[in-house]
Every structure is written in structure tokens, then in C-alpha cells.
Amino acid sequence: MLFLFFINTMKTFITILLLLATFYNIYAAENILRIKGNISGITNDTLIVQLIDIETSRMTESKTCRTEGGNFDISIPTEKVSYLAITYKTLSEGKTTKKDLSYIAVPGEELIINSTAEGICVEGTQFYNDYKQFEVFNKTFQTKWRQLNLDFASQRDMPGANVDSLKQVFSGKADAMRHTISEEAMDYIRKNPSSEISIVMLNNVFCTDIDHASTLLDSTARNGRFKAYIDFLVKKAHTDAVRLKASKTIKEGNFAPDFTLTDINGNKLTLSSLRGKYVILDFWGSWCGWCIKGMPEMKKYYEKYRDRMEILGIACNDKEPKWKAAVEKHQLPWLHVLNGTPDDVTAQYNITGYPTKIVLDSEGRILKIVSGESPEFYTFIDERVEGGR
């Protein structure tokens, strides 16, 4: 009896182990992206495969894969939809060239990449088989974009060409093309409301059309494994729409938009509360070498004009501990706020580089916008603030 009990217990134990192993294998497969195929002309016999977090743009996983005759087969763990970057080198006409491929990484799928006469093509499991439709769509418009740029360059370089006038003409053509792309992308979504490729197609929808486009997806697509990706694209499009508006309104002579951010002491600070003095909006970051390099001269000018001028440092793309540590380390005596708590002021002001300094008069009107470190900025401060104009 004891022996039979032992045998039955062992059978039960083994059954549990097998069930656990099966569950683990299924779970592991669901959280693995397999990438294989053949790319001709790889010179260093190595592929670098990286996963990039969609929301933070930070690398979350990186693997190196050896190739033989251009063949490769690699599996990379991923628990959520991410960006996928593949890097390799090729040799052509005696010159080594770095190549980059970009895709969407989807857990549990298999991506097959092969060189063909038409270039690099993808296939694989259902998602990547369908992904070819997105690539064909993009290639069509990429060809048109290249032609538009070539046409502009050729006319710009003609003797007696009016470059400003040409820019206006081609800007109009570019806007028309963006709207055409957006309309065709929405038409695809409308016809394929449950397809995950329709979700990827949201990348081609114009920023002001994103809300409408996302409602064309059915509940299966909206609430599936791409839900976080949809939320990210919608949020990004809203930010792009703010930037688009700012590109037309953030100009010298216009009033600066008001905003409220959290200061270094944890209090809310509103830009309009600084009216009555000249204000310098300094968009910077603790990570920005040129920003830090310019701080000593900024400190001199702050001391020189602090009775008539305030500086508001707006830390961008920064973590709170690093931001506070930089302010203390460099002994920066002016006001400081952290961007993105709650407003993204870089979008409101269409900031594309760091440092960027924007000078406001006592009523909040934009007087000067300076990108980078330039003596011109300090000359302007002397002329306007010291001169009282």
C-alpha cells in the first residue's frame, strides 16, 4: 500500500511538473520575438539587434548575432510591443556602409528578413506577413518625397532663383502630400478596422486627424496587445499638433504662451507671475554639455541685471534628482522649473535644440530667440535691458 501511495504521489508530482513546464514554454514563447533570414553583403558577420521602449525611447534589450553567409537566427525577449532596430555593415564598391532596419517588435511573433532584387523584404507569422502592406504604402510615398526634394533642390540652384518664394511653393506641396498620405492611411484603417496593421498605419495619419482615425479601429484592435502603442501614438500626435501651432506663433513680436510648471521647491510657478521684468526662458538640461558651458556667463549677466531681469531655467528631458544636483553643483541662483510637470513647454514653444534662450519683455512679448551659445545673445541683453528698450 505504501509503495502504491508513493507511485501515485510521484505520478501526480511529475504531472504537475509537466504542466508547469508546458505553461513556462507557452509563456516564454509569448514573450520572445524570433528574427531570422538572410541579408546579402554583410561584411562583419554580425547583426546588432536592439529593442527600444516606445514611450521613453530608451533601449531595453540588446543582442548580437553572428551570421554565416548572411544567414542569421536570433531570439530576443520582449514583453510588450516595442521598436526594433537592426544594425549591420555592408561592403559595396570598396566602401563599408552602416545599414539600419526599423520594425515593430511584437511578442510571440516570428520576423523573417530577406534580401531580394527589390531590396529588403519581410514576412513571417501573420503580423509580419501583413506588415508588408505597411511597407509598400510607405515606399510609395517615400519615392514621392524624394522626388519633391530633388525638384526643390534643382530649382533652388538655378541662376536667379528666388529661394524664399520656392520655399513657400514647396512647403505648400509638402503640406498637400502630408494630407494625401493621411487620407489614404485613414482609408486603409476604415477598410481594415480590426487589423493590427491599421494601428501601425496611424503613424501616417496627420497629427490633427489622429483622434478621428483612432475611432475607426474596432474594439478588438483598440483593446488588444497594441493598446499602449495606440495610446502613445495619440499622445504623440497631440504633442505634434501643439508643436505645429507653435511653429507658426512662437515668433519675435508675439506674446509668449503662459504655462505653469513645478519649481525646484515643489511649488507651482506660472510664467505670467513674472511680468514687470525682462524674462529669459532658458531651455536646458543637466545632460547638455553646451548648456553647462554657458552657465558662468549667464551667472555674470544675472548678477548684472537681476534688478530688471529674471531668468527661468526650464530643465528638459531630465530626471528630478539629476536636475536638482546640477542646479546645486553649478550654483545657479535664478528660478528653476522642471518641464513636463504638468505641461510640456518644449511643445508649446517648439523647442528643437538645447540650449535655447527666449527673451521676453516686461509684458511677456517675445523679443529674441537664440539657439545654442552665442555672443549675440549677450550683446542683445546689453542693448535691450541696459538700454531699457
Secondary structure, DSSP 8 states (H G I E B T S, - for coil): -HHHHHHHHHHHHHHHHHHHHHHHHHHHHHTEEEEEEE-TTBSSSEEEEEEE-TTT--EEEEEEEE-BTTEEEEEEE-SS-EEEEEEEEEEETTEEEEEEEEEEE-TT-EEEEEEETTEEEEEESHHHHHHHHHHHHHHHHHHHHHHHHHHHHHHHTSTT--HHHHHHHHHHHHHHHHHHHHHHHHHHHHH-TT-HHHHHGGGGS-GGGHHHHHHTS-HHHHTSTTHHHHHHHHHHHHHHHHHHHHHHH-STTSB----EEEETTS-EEEGGGGTTSEEEEEEE-TT-HHHHHTHHHHHHHHHHHTTTEEEEEEE-S--HHHHHHHHHHTT--SEEEEEEEE--HHHHTT--SSSEEEEE-TTSBEEEEEESS-HHHHHHHIIIIITT-
